[in-house]
Protein backbone atom coordinates (compact mmCIF):
# COMPACT_ATOMS: atom_id res chain seq x y z
CA UNK A 1 0.00 0.00 0.00
CA UNK A 2 1.39 3.41 -0.86
CA UNK A 3 1.88 5.38 2.32
CA UNK A 4 0.26 8.28 0.59
CA UNK A 5 -0.54 9.10 -3.00
CA UNK A 6 1.72 11.89 -4.17
CA UNK A 7 0.13 15.14 -5.31
CA UNK A 8 1.65 14.74 -8.73
CA UNK A 9 0.03 11.35 -9.27
CA UNK A 10 -3.18 10.90 -11.23
CA UNK A 11 -4.36 9.09 -8.07
CA UNK A 12 -6.93 6.29 -8.11
CA UNK A 13 -7.81 5.14 -11.62
CA UNK A 14 -10.10 2.52 -13.09
CA UNK A 15 -9.67 0.27 -16.09
CA UNK A 16 -12.33 0.77 -18.76
CA UNK A 17 -13.17 -1.35 -21.75
CA UNK A 18 -15.07 -1.18 -25.00
CA UNK A 19 -16.60 -4.07 -26.88
CA UNK A 20 -16.29 -4.00 -30.68
CA UNK A 21 -18.73 -5.97 -32.84
CA UNK A 22 -17.17 -4.96 -36.13
CA UNK A 23 -14.80 -7.71 -37.29
CA UNK A 24 -11.13 -6.77 -37.33
CA UNK A 25 -9.23 -8.06 -40.34
CA UNK A 26 -5.72 -8.86 -39.27
CA UNK A 27 -2.45 -8.60 -41.15
CA UNK A 28 -2.12 -12.39 -41.01
CA UNK A 29 -5.27 -12.74 -43.11
CA UNK A 30 -7.34 -13.98 -40.20
CA UNK A 31 -10.25 -12.06 -38.66
CA UNK A 32 -11.30 -11.34 -35.10
CA UNK A 33 -15.10 -11.29 -35.28
CA UNK A 34 -15.52 -9.37 -32.05
CA UNK A 35 -13.15 -8.16 -29.39
CA UNK A 36 -12.70 -5.99 -26.32
CA UNK A 37 -10.16 -3.25 -25.85
CA UNK A 38 -9.25 -2.35 -22.27
CA UNK A 39 -7.95 1.16 -21.66
CA UNK A 40 -7.36 3.84 -19.08
CA UNK A 41 -7.65 7.59 -19.35
CA UNK A 42 -6.15 10.39 -17.27
CA UNK A 43 -6.98 14.10 -17.43
CA UNK A 44 -9.85 15.69 -19.33
CA UNK A 45 -10.50 16.02 -23.06
CA UNK A 46 -10.81 19.74 -23.83
CA UNK A 47 -13.71 21.25 -25.74
CA UNK A 48 -11.77 21.43 -29.02
CA UNK A 49 -10.58 17.83 -28.57
CA UNK A 50 -7.05 19.00 -29.28
CA UNK A 51 -5.28 17.73 -26.17
CA UNK A 52 -5.51 13.96 -26.59
CA UNK A 53 -2.38 11.86 -26.14
CA UNK A 54 -2.14 8.16 -26.88
CA UNK A 55 0.39 6.12 -24.93
CA UNK A 56 1.46 2.80 -26.45
CA UNK A 57 2.79 0.20 -24.05
CA UNK A 58 5.73 -2.15 -24.43
CA UNK A 59 6.13 -5.93 -24.25
CA UNK A 60 5.43 -6.65 -20.61
CA UNK A 61 3.58 -3.52 -19.51
CA UNK A 62 -0.11 -2.82 -20.07
CA UNK A 63 -2.73 -0.07 -20.19
CA UNK A 64 -2.22 0.75 -16.50
CA UNK A 65 0.29 3.49 -17.22
CA UNK A 66 -0.26 5.74 -14.21
CA UNK A 67 -1.97 5.96 -10.84
CA UNK A 68 -3.23 3.24 -8.52
CA UNK A 69 -6.26 0.96 -8.71
CA UNK A 70 -6.74 1.18 -4.96
CA UNK A 71 -4.99 2.31 -1.83
CA UNK A 72 -3.92 -1.31 -1.38
CA UNK A 73 -1.88 -1.23 -4.61
CA UNK A 74 1.80 -1.73 -3.96
CA UNK A 75 2.91 -0.15 -7.19
CA UNK A 76 1.57 2.57 -9.47
CA UNK A 77 1.23 2.26 -13.26
CA UNK A 78 4.41 1.60 -15.25
CA UNK A 79 4.96 5.19 -16.43
CA UNK A 80 4.06 6.94 -13.18
CA UNK A 81 7.38 8.80 -13.46
CA UNK A 82 6.24 10.52 -16.63
CA UNK A 83 2.45 10.84 -16.50
CA UNK A 84 0.63 13.02 -13.97
CA UNK A 85 0.02 16.62 -12.94
CA UNK A 86 3.13 18.71 -13.73
CA UNK A 87 5.01 15.68 -15.03
CA UNK A 88 6.35 15.52 -18.62
CA UNK A 89 2.97 14.23 -19.84
CA UNK A 90 1.04 16.73 -17.77
CA UNK A 91 -2.48 15.53 -17.04
CA UNK A 92 -3.49 19.10 -16.15
CA UNK A 93 -3.02 19.87 -19.83
CA UNK A 94 -3.50 16.60 -21.67
CA UNK A 95 -6.16 13.93 -21.94
CA UNK A 96 -4.10 10.75 -21.84
CA UNK A 97 -5.29 7.40 -23.17
CA UNK A 98 -3.45 4.10 -22.87
CA UNK A 99 -4.89 0.94 -24.41
CA UNK A 100 -4.13 -2.70 -23.69
CA UNK A 101 -2.93 -4.29 -26.93
CA UNK A 102 -4.96 -7.08 -28.51
CA UNK A 103 -3.61 -10.52 -27.64
CA UNK A 104 -2.44 -9.25 -24.27
CA UNK A 105 -3.81 -10.56 -21.00
CA UNK A 106 -5.01 -7.52 -19.05
CA UNK A 107 -8.52 -6.98 -20.34
CA UNK A 108 -8.26 -6.72 -24.11
CA UNK A 109 -9.20 -9.87 -25.98
CA UNK A 110 -6.34 -12.35 -25.98
CA UNK A 111 -5.51 -16.05 -25.77
CA UNK A 112 -7.02 -16.49 -22.32
CA UNK A 113 -10.31 -14.85 -23.37
CA UNK A 114 -13.26 -17.04 -24.28
CA UNK A 115 -13.60 -17.70 -28.00
CA UNK A 116 -17.31 -17.06 -28.73
CA UNK A 117 -17.24 -19.77 -31.38
CA UNK A 118 -16.15 -22.54 -29.01
CA UNK A 119 -16.99 -21.15 -25.57
CA UNK A 120 -13.46 -22.13 -24.53
CA UNK A 121 -10.35 -19.98 -24.12
CA UNK A 122 -8.70 -19.21 -27.47
CA UNK A 123 -5.37 -20.51 -26.19
CA UNK A 124 -2.96 -21.15 -29.05
CA UNK A 125 -5.78 -20.59 -31.58
CA UNK A 126 -5.76 -16.87 -30.93
CA UNK A 127 -4.59 -15.29 -34.19
CA UNK A 128 -1.13 -13.76 -34.36
CA UNK A 129 -1.58 -10.00 -34.07
CA UNK A 130 0.85 -7.43 -35.41
CA UNK A 131 1.81 -3.88 -34.53
CA UNK A 132 -0.26 -2.78 -37.52
CA UNK A 133 -3.30 -4.63 -36.13
CA UNK A 134 -2.86 -2.98 -32.74
CA UNK A 135 -2.71 0.45 -34.31
CA UNK A 136 -5.83 -0.30 -36.33
CA UNK A 137 -7.68 -1.31 -33.16
CA UNK A 138 -6.44 1.82 -31.37
CA UNK A 139 -7.72 3.96 -34.26
CA UNK A 140 -11.13 2.36 -33.79
CA UNK A 141 -11.04 3.17 -30.08
CA UNK A 142 -10.11 6.77 -30.93
CA UNK A 143 -13.38 7.02 -32.87
CA UNK A 144 -15.31 5.67 -29.91
CA UNK A 145 -13.65 8.27 -27.68
CA UNK A 146 -14.52 10.99 -30.19
CA UNK A 147 -10.88 11.82 -30.90
CA UNK A 148 -10.24 12.76 -34.54
CA UNK A 149 -6.59 13.56 -34.08
CA UNK A 150 -4.11 12.80 -31.33
CA UNK A 151 -1.92 15.73 -30.39
CA UNK A 152 0.76 13.10 -29.83
CA UNK A 153 1.18 9.36 -29.92
CA UNK A 154 3.95 8.34 -27.54
CA UNK A 155 5.65 5.05 -26.76
CA UNK A 156 8.87 3.39 -25.65
CA UNK A 157 10.39 0.18 -27.01
CA UNK A 158 7.59 -1.91 -28.61
CA UNK A 159 5.40 1.13 -27.85
CA UNK A 160 7.71 3.24 -30.03
CA UNK A 161 7.13 0.80 -32.87
CA UNK A 162 3.39 1.39 -32.58
CA UNK A 163 4.08 5.14 -32.77
CA UNK A 164 5.95 4.70 -36.08
CA UNK A 165 3.10 2.57 -37.42
CA UNK A 166 0.60 5.25 -36.39
CA UNK A 167 2.54 7.93 -38.26
CA UNK A 168 2.73 5.74 -41.37
CA UNK A 169 -0.83 4.32 -41.39
CA UNK A 170 -2.81 7.32 -40.12
CA UNK A 171 -0.78 10.38 -41.18
CA UNK A 172 -3.72 12.76 -40.65
CA UNK A 173 -4.58 11.54 -37.20
CA UNK A 174 -1.59 12.67 -35.14
CA UNK A 175 0.40 15.89 -34.79
CA UNK A 176 3.43 14.47 -33.01
CA UNK A 177 5.10 11.07 -32.89
CA UNK A 178 7.33 10.49 -29.86
CA UNK A 179 9.49 7.40 -30.32
CA UNK A 180 11.55 6.40 -27.28
CA UNK A 181 14.22 3.65 -27.06
CA UNK A 182 12.89 1.91 -30.15
CA UNK A 183 14.02 0.43 -33.45
CA UNK A 184 12.46 0.23 -36.89
CA UNK A 185 12.88 -3.56 -36.86
CA UNK A 186 14.49 -6.20 -34.69
CA UNK A 187 18.05 -7.31 -35.32
CA UNK A 188 18.94 -10.99 -35.63
CA UNK A 189 20.24 -10.79 -32.05
CA UNK A 190 16.91 -9.35 -30.83
CA UNK A 191 15.00 -12.14 -32.59
CA UNK A 192 17.40 -14.71 -31.15
CA UNK A 193 16.64 -13.56 -27.60
CA UNK A 194 12.91 -13.75 -28.34
CA UNK A 195 13.31 -17.25 -29.73
CA UNK A 196 15.09 -18.49 -26.60
CA UNK A 197 12.29 -16.95 -24.51
CA UNK A 198 9.67 -18.70 -26.64
CA UNK A 199 11.49 -22.02 -26.49
CA UNK A 200 11.59 -21.76 -22.70
CA UNK A 201 7.78 -21.52 -22.69
CA UNK A 202 7.12 -24.02 -25.49
CA UNK A 203 9.31 -26.69 -23.90
CA UNK A 204 7.76 -26.40 -20.44
CA UNK A 205 5.91 -29.73 -19.85
CA UNK A 206 3.02 -27.74 -18.44
CA UNK A 207 2.56 -25.73 -21.62
CA UNK A 208 0.37 -28.47 -23.20
CA UNK A 209 0.73 -26.92 -26.66
CA UNK A 210 -0.90 -23.77 -25.35
CA UNK A 211 -3.96 -25.52 -23.87
CA UNK A 212 -2.71 -25.29 -20.29
CA UNK A 213 -5.87 -23.46 -19.12
CA UNK A 214 -7.87 -26.66 -19.64
CA UNK A 215 -5.35 -28.61 -17.59
CA UNK A 216 -5.57 -26.15 -14.74
CA UNK A 217 -1.84 -25.46 -14.86
CA UNK A 218 0.49 -22.67 -15.96
CA UNK A 219 3.89 -23.12 -17.68
CA UNK A 220 5.49 -21.31 -14.78
CA UNK A 221 9.08 -22.36 -15.31
CA UNK A 222 9.05 -21.50 -18.99
CA UNK A 223 7.49 -18.08 -18.53
CA UNK A 224 9.79 -17.37 -15.60
CA UNK A 225 12.86 -18.22 -17.69
CA UNK A 226 11.57 -16.08 -20.55
CA UNK A 227 11.20 -13.13 -18.22
CA UNK A 228 14.60 -13.69 -16.61
CA UNK A 229 16.21 -13.66 -20.04
CA UNK A 230 14.27 -10.56 -21.03
CA UNK A 231 15.35 -8.79 -17.87
CA UNK A 232 19.03 -9.33 -18.65
CA UNK A 233 18.54 -7.54 -21.96
CA UNK A 234 16.74 -4.62 -20.30
CA UNK A 235 19.67 -3.81 -18.01
CA UNK A 236 23.18 -2.75 -18.96
CA UNK A 237 26.34 -4.45 -17.75
CA UNK A 238 27.15 -1.31 -15.73
CA UNK A 239 23.68 -1.16 -14.20
CA UNK A 240 23.91 -4.80 -13.11
CA UNK A 241 27.39 -4.24 -11.69
CA UNK A 242 26.21 -1.20 -9.78
CA UNK A 243 23.06 -2.89 -8.51
CA UNK A 244 24.42 -6.32 -7.60
CA UNK A 245 28.14 -6.57 -8.26
CA UNK A 246 29.17 -10.04 -7.12
CA UNK A 247 27.41 -9.63 -3.83
CA UNK A 248 26.50 -12.90 -2.13
CA UNK A 249 23.14 -13.37 -0.52
CA UNK A 250 24.45 -15.21 2.52
CA UNK A 251 27.87 -13.61 2.50
CA UNK A 252 29.62 -16.88 1.59
CA UNK A 253 29.83 -19.43 -1.20
CA UNK A 254 27.76 -22.58 -0.63
CA UNK A 255 29.15 -24.62 -3.52
CA UNK A 256 25.71 -25.55 -4.82
CA UNK A 257 23.09 -24.53 -7.37
CA UNK A 258 20.75 -22.61 -5.11
CA UNK A 259 20.69 -18.84 -5.23
CA UNK A 260 24.06 -17.54 -4.12
CA UNK A 261 24.64 -14.25 -5.91
CA UNK A 262 22.23 -11.37 -5.43
CA UNK A 263 21.73 -11.08 -9.17
CA UNK A 264 20.39 -14.64 -9.25
CA UNK A 265 17.96 -13.84 -6.48
CA UNK A 266 16.81 -10.69 -8.31
CA UNK A 267 16.24 -12.48 -11.61
CA UNK A 268 14.33 -15.32 -9.94
CA UNK A 269 12.15 -12.81 -8.11
CA UNK A 270 11.46 -10.91 -11.35
CA UNK A 271 10.65 -14.17 -13.13
CA UNK A 272 8.35 -15.48 -10.41
CA UNK A 273 6.39 -12.27 -9.95
CA UNK A 274 5.94 -12.04 -13.73
CA UNK A 275 4.28 -15.48 -13.84
CA UNK A 276 1.60 -14.20 -11.48
CA UNK A 277 0.69 -11.30 -13.73
CA UNK A 278 1.29 -12.51 -17.27
CA UNK A 279 -0.09 -15.16 -19.59
CA UNK A 280 2.39 -17.39 -21.43
CA UNK A 281 0.39 -17.45 -24.69
CA UNK A 282 0.24 -13.65 -24.65
CA UNK A 283 4.00 -13.48 -24.13
CA UNK A 284 4.52 -15.69 -27.17
CA UNK A 285 2.23 -13.45 -29.24
CA UNK A 286 3.86 -10.23 -28.10
CA UNK A 287 7.35 -11.48 -28.98
CA UNK A 288 6.07 -12.45 -32.43
CA UNK A 289 4.62 -8.97 -32.97
CA UNK A 290 8.08 -7.62 -32.14
CA UNK A 291 9.84 -10.01 -34.53
CA UNK A 292 7.48 -9.24 -37.42
CA UNK A 293 7.58 -5.47 -37.11
CA UNK A 294 9.33 -4.02 -40.15
CA UNK A 295 7.37 -1.17 -41.76
CA UNK A 296 10.01 -0.75 -44.47
CA UNK A 297 9.22 -4.25 -45.76
CA UNK A 298 6.04 -2.86 -47.32
CA UNK A 299 8.07 -0.12 -49.03
CA UNK A 300 10.81 -1.94 -50.89
CA UNK A 301 12.84 -2.18 -47.66
CA UNK A 302 13.22 1.58 -47.76
CA UNK A 303 12.28 3.07 -44.37
CA UNK A 304 12.54 6.58 -45.76
CA UNK A 305 9.91 5.68 -48.35
CA UNK A 306 7.74 4.27 -45.56
CA UNK A 307 7.86 7.66 -43.84
CA UNK A 308 7.30 9.69 -47.01
CA UNK A 309 3.58 10.25 -46.51
CA UNK A 310 3.79 10.91 -42.78
CA UNK A 311 2.76 14.36 -41.57
CA UNK A 312 3.62 14.16 -37.89
CA UNK A 313 6.55 15.93 -36.29
CA UNK A 314 8.87 13.34 -34.80
CA UNK A 315 10.73 13.32 -31.51
CA UNK A 316 13.20 10.47 -31.04
CA UNK A 317 14.95 9.69 -27.76
CA UNK A 318 17.62 7.03 -27.18
CA UNK A 319 19.71 6.02 -24.16
CA UNK A 320 23.49 5.60 -24.28
CA UNK A 321 23.70 2.23 -22.49
CA UNK A 322 20.66 0.64 -24.12
CA UNK A 323 21.97 -2.37 -26.01
CA UNK A 324 18.59 -3.92 -26.74
CA UNK A 325 17.61 -0.93 -28.92
CA UNK A 326 20.83 1.03 -29.01
CA UNK A 327 21.17 4.71 -30.03
CA UNK A 328 22.40 3.47 -33.43
CA UNK A 329 18.95 1.96 -34.00
CA UNK A 330 17.35 5.33 -33.25
CA UNK A 331 19.81 6.96 -35.65
CA UNK A 332 18.52 4.66 -38.40
CA UNK A 333 15.02 6.02 -37.82
CA UNK A 334 16.40 9.56 -37.69
CA UNK A 335 18.26 9.17 -40.98
CA UNK A 336 15.17 7.82 -42.75
CA UNK A 337 13.21 10.82 -41.52
CA UNK A 338 15.80 13.43 -42.48
CA UNK A 339 16.20 11.75 -45.88
CA UNK A 340 12.44 12.12 -46.30
CA UNK A 341 12.71 15.78 -45.23
CA UNK A 342 10.48 15.32 -42.19
CA UNK A 343 10.45 17.45 -39.07
CA UNK A 344 12.40 15.54 -36.47
CA UNK A 345 14.23 16.19 -33.23
CA UNK A 346 16.64 13.65 -31.78
CA UNK A 347 18.15 13.45 -28.32
CA UNK A 348 20.54 10.84 -26.98
CA UNK A 349 20.33 10.65 -23.19
CA UNK A 350 23.45 9.68 -21.25
CA UNK A 351 22.21 6.95 -18.89
CA UNK A 352 23.72 3.76 -17.52
CA UNK A 353 20.45 1.92 -16.79
CA UNK A 354 20.20 0.21 -20.19
CA UNK A 355 16.90 -0.22 -22.02
CA UNK A 356 14.95 0.27 -18.78
CA UNK A 357 16.15 3.88 -18.69
CA UNK A 358 13.07 4.95 -20.66
CA UNK A 359 10.94 4.16 -17.61
CA UNK A 360 13.09 6.07 -15.14
CA UNK A 361 13.05 9.70 -13.95
CA UNK A 362 16.45 10.69 -15.42
CA UNK A 363 16.74 14.50 -15.06
CA UNK A 364 17.91 15.38 -18.61
CA UNK A 365 15.38 12.95 -20.11
CA UNK A 366 12.52 14.43 -18.10
CA UNK A 367 13.74 17.92 -18.86
CA UNK A 368 13.70 17.60 -22.64
CA UNK A 369 10.55 15.47 -22.60
CA UNK A 370 8.79 18.17 -20.52
CA UNK A 371 10.08 20.92 -22.81
CA UNK A 372 8.72 19.13 -25.88
CA UNK A 373 5.34 18.37 -24.31
CA UNK A 374 5.01 21.89 -22.93
CA UNK A 375 5.60 23.36 -26.36
CA UNK A 376 3.10 21.11 -28.10
CA UNK A 377 0.48 21.87 -25.46
CA UNK A 378 0.51 25.54 -26.48
CA UNK A 379 -2.46 26.47 -28.55
CA UNK A 380 -0.50 29.17 -30.32
CA UNK A 381 2.33 27.42 -32.12
CA UNK A 382 5.79 28.85 -31.69
CA UNK A 383 7.35 30.95 -34.43
CA UNK A 384 9.29 28.05 -35.77
CA UNK A 385 6.40 25.73 -36.47
CA UNK B 1 15.32 39.08 -29.19
CA UNK B 2 17.76 41.03 -31.31
CA UNK B 3 19.12 39.19 -34.28
CA UNK B 4 22.86 38.61 -34.26
CA UNK B 5 24.62 40.59 -37.01
CA UNK B 6 26.15 37.51 -38.60
CA UNK B 7 22.73 35.85 -38.62
CA UNK B 8 21.36 38.80 -40.55
CA UNK B 9 23.98 38.43 -43.28
CA UNK B 10 23.52 34.67 -43.47
CA UNK B 11 19.80 35.16 -43.82
CA UNK B 12 20.41 37.42 -46.83
CA UNK B 13 22.51 34.74 -48.52
CA UNK B 14 20.07 31.87 -48.03
CA UNK B 15 17.38 31.50 -50.67
CA UNK B 16 13.69 31.10 -49.92
CA UNK B 17 12.38 27.60 -49.18
CA UNK B 18 15.79 25.94 -49.21
CA UNK B 19 17.02 22.95 -47.19
CA UNK B 20 19.46 23.95 -44.47
CA UNK B 21 21.74 22.15 -42.02
CA UNK B 22 23.13 24.30 -39.20
CA UNK B 23 26.23 22.83 -37.55
CA UNK B 24 26.55 23.77 -33.89
CA UNK B 25 23.17 25.49 -34.02
CA UNK B 26 23.34 26.72 -30.40
CA UNK B 27 19.95 27.81 -29.09
CA UNK B 28 18.48 27.53 -32.59
CA UNK B 29 18.07 31.29 -33.11
CA UNK B 30 19.63 31.30 -36.61
CA UNK B 31 17.43 28.43 -37.78
CA UNK B 32 14.41 30.05 -36.20
CA UNK B 33 15.20 33.26 -38.04
CA UNK B 34 15.64 31.37 -41.33
CA UNK B 35 12.42 29.42 -40.84
CA UNK B 36 10.53 32.60 -40.08
CA UNK B 37 11.98 34.81 -42.80
CA UNK B 38 13.06 32.40 -45.50
CA UNK B 39 10.66 29.50 -44.92
CA UNK B 40 13.57 27.09 -44.97
CA UNK B 41 13.27 23.49 -43.89
CA UNK B 42 16.18 22.40 -41.81
CA UNK B 43 17.92 20.79 -38.93
CA UNK B 44 20.44 21.96 -36.40
CA UNK B 45 23.11 19.78 -34.87
CA UNK B 46 24.01 20.61 -31.29
CA UNK B 47 25.91 18.92 -28.46
CA UNK B 48 25.17 21.14 -25.46
CA UNK B 49 22.21 19.92 -23.33
CA UNK B 50 21.03 23.43 -22.39
CA UNK B 51 21.05 24.54 -26.01
CA UNK B 52 19.22 21.38 -27.07
CA UNK B 53 16.50 22.15 -24.56
CA UNK B 54 16.24 25.71 -25.88
CA UNK B 55 15.86 24.40 -29.45
CA UNK B 56 13.12 22.02 -28.34
CA UNK B 57 11.35 24.86 -26.55
CA UNK B 58 11.39 27.04 -29.68
CA UNK B 59 10.42 24.16 -31.93
CA UNK B 60 13.59 24.00 -34.00
CA UNK B 61 14.44 20.54 -35.37
CA UNK B 62 17.53 19.75 -33.34
CA UNK B 63 19.70 16.67 -33.66
CA UNK B 64 21.81 15.82 -30.65
CA UNK B 65 25.23 15.03 -32.02
CA UNK B 66 28.91 15.82 -32.25
CA UNK B 67 29.88 17.47 -35.54
CA UNK B 68 33.52 16.55 -34.89
CA UNK B 69 32.55 12.96 -35.76
CA UNK B 70 31.62 14.04 -39.27
CA UNK B 71 28.27 14.10 -40.98
CA UNK B 72 28.03 10.43 -41.91
CA UNK B 73 24.33 10.36 -40.99
CA UNK B 74 23.64 12.49 -44.06
CA UNK B 75 23.87 11.47 -47.70
CA UNK B 76 25.68 13.48 -50.37
CA UNK B 77 23.89 16.64 -51.49
CA UNK B 78 21.12 16.39 -48.88
CA UNK B 79 21.01 20.15 -48.31
CA UNK B 80 21.15 23.40 -50.26
CA UNK B 81 23.20 25.07 -47.52
CA UNK B 82 25.30 23.76 -44.68
CA UNK B 83 25.98 26.58 -42.24
CA UNK B 84 28.53 26.85 -39.47
CA UNK B 85 28.35 30.06 -37.52
CA UNK B 86 31.34 30.93 -35.29
CA UNK B 87 32.25 27.31 -34.67
CA UNK B 88 35.06 26.74 -37.19
CA UNK B 89 37.74 28.00 -34.82
CA UNK B 90 36.71 25.53 -32.10
CA UNK B 91 36.97 22.40 -34.23
CA UNK B 92 39.65 19.73 -33.95
CA UNK B 93 39.74 19.28 -37.70
CA UNK B 94 38.22 22.30 -39.44
CA UNK B 95 39.46 21.43 -42.93
CA UNK B 96 37.87 17.99 -42.83
CA UNK B 97 34.54 19.40 -41.68
CA UNK B 98 34.51 22.02 -44.43
CA UNK B 99 34.89 19.18 -46.93
CA UNK B 100 32.07 17.30 -45.19
CA UNK B 101 29.91 20.45 -45.45
CA UNK B 102 30.37 20.46 -49.20
CA UNK B 103 29.70 16.73 -49.43
CA UNK B 104 26.26 16.88 -47.77
CA UNK B 105 25.43 20.38 -49.01
CA UNK B 106 25.60 22.18 -52.33
CA UNK B 107 26.97 25.29 -50.69
CA UNK B 108 28.57 26.19 -47.40
CA UNK B 109 28.42 29.28 -45.21
CA UNK B 110 30.90 29.85 -42.39
CA UNK B 111 31.53 32.75 -40.09
CA UNK B 112 34.54 33.12 -37.80
CA UNK B 113 36.35 35.77 -35.76
CA UNK B 114 39.25 37.13 -37.83
CA UNK B 115 42.43 36.63 -35.85
CA UNK B 116 44.16 39.12 -38.13
CA UNK B 117 42.00 41.97 -36.79
CA UNK B 118 44.26 44.92 -35.92
CA UNK B 119 43.51 44.92 -32.21
CA UNK B 120 44.57 41.27 -31.98
CA UNK B 121 47.78 42.09 -33.81
CA UNK B 122 48.38 45.08 -31.57
CA UNK B 123 47.81 43.11 -28.37
CA UNK B 124 50.23 40.41 -29.41
CA UNK B 125 52.92 42.76 -30.68
CA UNK B 126 52.76 45.35 -27.90
CA UNK B 127 51.96 43.28 -24.84
CA UNK B 128 53.46 40.04 -26.09
CA UNK B 129 50.39 38.20 -24.85
CA UNK B 130 47.65 36.21 -26.59
CA UNK B 131 44.81 38.61 -27.46
CA UNK B 132 41.70 38.70 -25.30
CA UNK B 133 38.72 40.67 -26.60
CA UNK B 134 34.94 40.70 -26.69
CA UNK B 135 34.95 38.45 -29.77
CA UNK B 136 37.61 36.13 -28.38
CA UNK B 137 37.03 36.43 -24.63
CA UNK B 138 39.24 33.57 -23.39
CA UNK B 139 42.65 33.03 -21.88
CA UNK B 140 44.98 30.88 -23.96
CA UNK B 141 44.66 27.95 -21.53
CA UNK B 142 40.88 27.76 -21.32
CA UNK B 143 39.86 28.75 -24.82
CA UNK B 144 37.64 26.48 -26.90
CA UNK B 145 39.11 28.28 -29.92
CA UNK B 146 41.91 25.93 -30.83
CA UNK B 147 42.07 26.76 -34.53
CA UNK B 148 41.87 30.52 -34.84
CA UNK B 149 42.70 31.80 -38.31
CA UNK B 150 42.87 35.01 -40.28
CA UNK B 151 40.97 35.94 -43.41
CA UNK B 152 44.07 35.25 -45.49
CA UNK B 153 44.51 31.84 -43.86
CA UNK B 154 40.93 30.89 -44.63
CA UNK B 155 41.17 31.95 -48.24
CA UNK B 156 44.35 29.92 -48.63
CA UNK B 157 42.52 26.87 -47.28
CA UNK B 158 39.75 27.43 -49.84
CA UNK B 159 42.33 27.62 -52.59
CA UNK B 160 44.11 24.47 -51.42
CA UNK B 161 40.82 22.56 -51.15
CA UNK B 162 39.60 23.79 -54.54
CA UNK B 163 36.70 25.67 -52.97
CA UNK B 164 35.11 28.56 -54.85
CA UNK B 165 34.17 31.59 -52.74
CA UNK B 166 30.78 32.82 -53.97
CA UNK B 167 30.65 35.86 -51.74
CA UNK B 168 32.18 37.18 -48.56
CA UNK B 169 31.67 40.01 -46.18
CA UNK B 170 33.40 41.41 -43.12
CA UNK B 171 32.21 43.42 -40.21
CA UNK B 172 33.75 45.44 -37.47
CA UNK B 173 31.71 46.49 -34.47
CA UNK B 174 29.72 49.08 -36.36
CA UNK B 175 29.35 48.33 -40.01
CA UNK B 176 29.96 46.14 -42.94
CA UNK B 177 31.30 48.86 -45.21
CA UNK B 178 33.78 51.67 -45.01
CA UNK B 179 37.00 52.42 -46.81
CA UNK B 180 39.36 50.72 -44.37
CA UNK B 181 37.20 47.62 -43.97
CA UNK B 182 36.82 47.20 -47.72
CA UNK B 183 40.44 47.86 -48.56
CA UNK B 184 42.12 45.98 -45.71
CA UNK B 185 39.60 43.42 -44.48
CA UNK B 186 42.23 41.23 -42.85
CA UNK B 187 43.24 44.19 -40.70
CA UNK B 188 39.87 45.81 -40.04
CA UNK B 189 37.40 42.93 -40.26
CA UNK B 190 36.44 41.63 -36.85
CA UNK B 191 34.12 38.91 -38.08
CA UNK B 192 34.44 37.17 -41.46
CA UNK B 193 31.54 35.59 -43.34
CA UNK B 194 32.08 33.31 -46.33
CA UNK B 195 29.65 31.70 -48.75
CA UNK B 196 31.31 29.02 -50.85
CA UNK B 197 30.89 25.96 -53.03
CA UNK B 198 32.95 23.12 -54.41
CA UNK B 199 34.55 23.81 -57.77
CA UNK B 200 33.00 21.28 -60.11
CA UNK B 201 35.64 19.61 -62.26
Interface residues (C-beta under 8 A of the other chain):
Chain A: X331 X334 X335 X338 X339 X341 X343 X344 X345 X346 X347 X348 X364 X367 X368 X371 X372 X374 X375 X381 X382 X383 X384 X385
Chain B: X19 X28 X31 X32 X35 X36 X41 X43 X49 X52 X53 X55 X56 X57 X58 X59 X60 X61 X62 X63 X64 X65 X73 X74 X75 X78
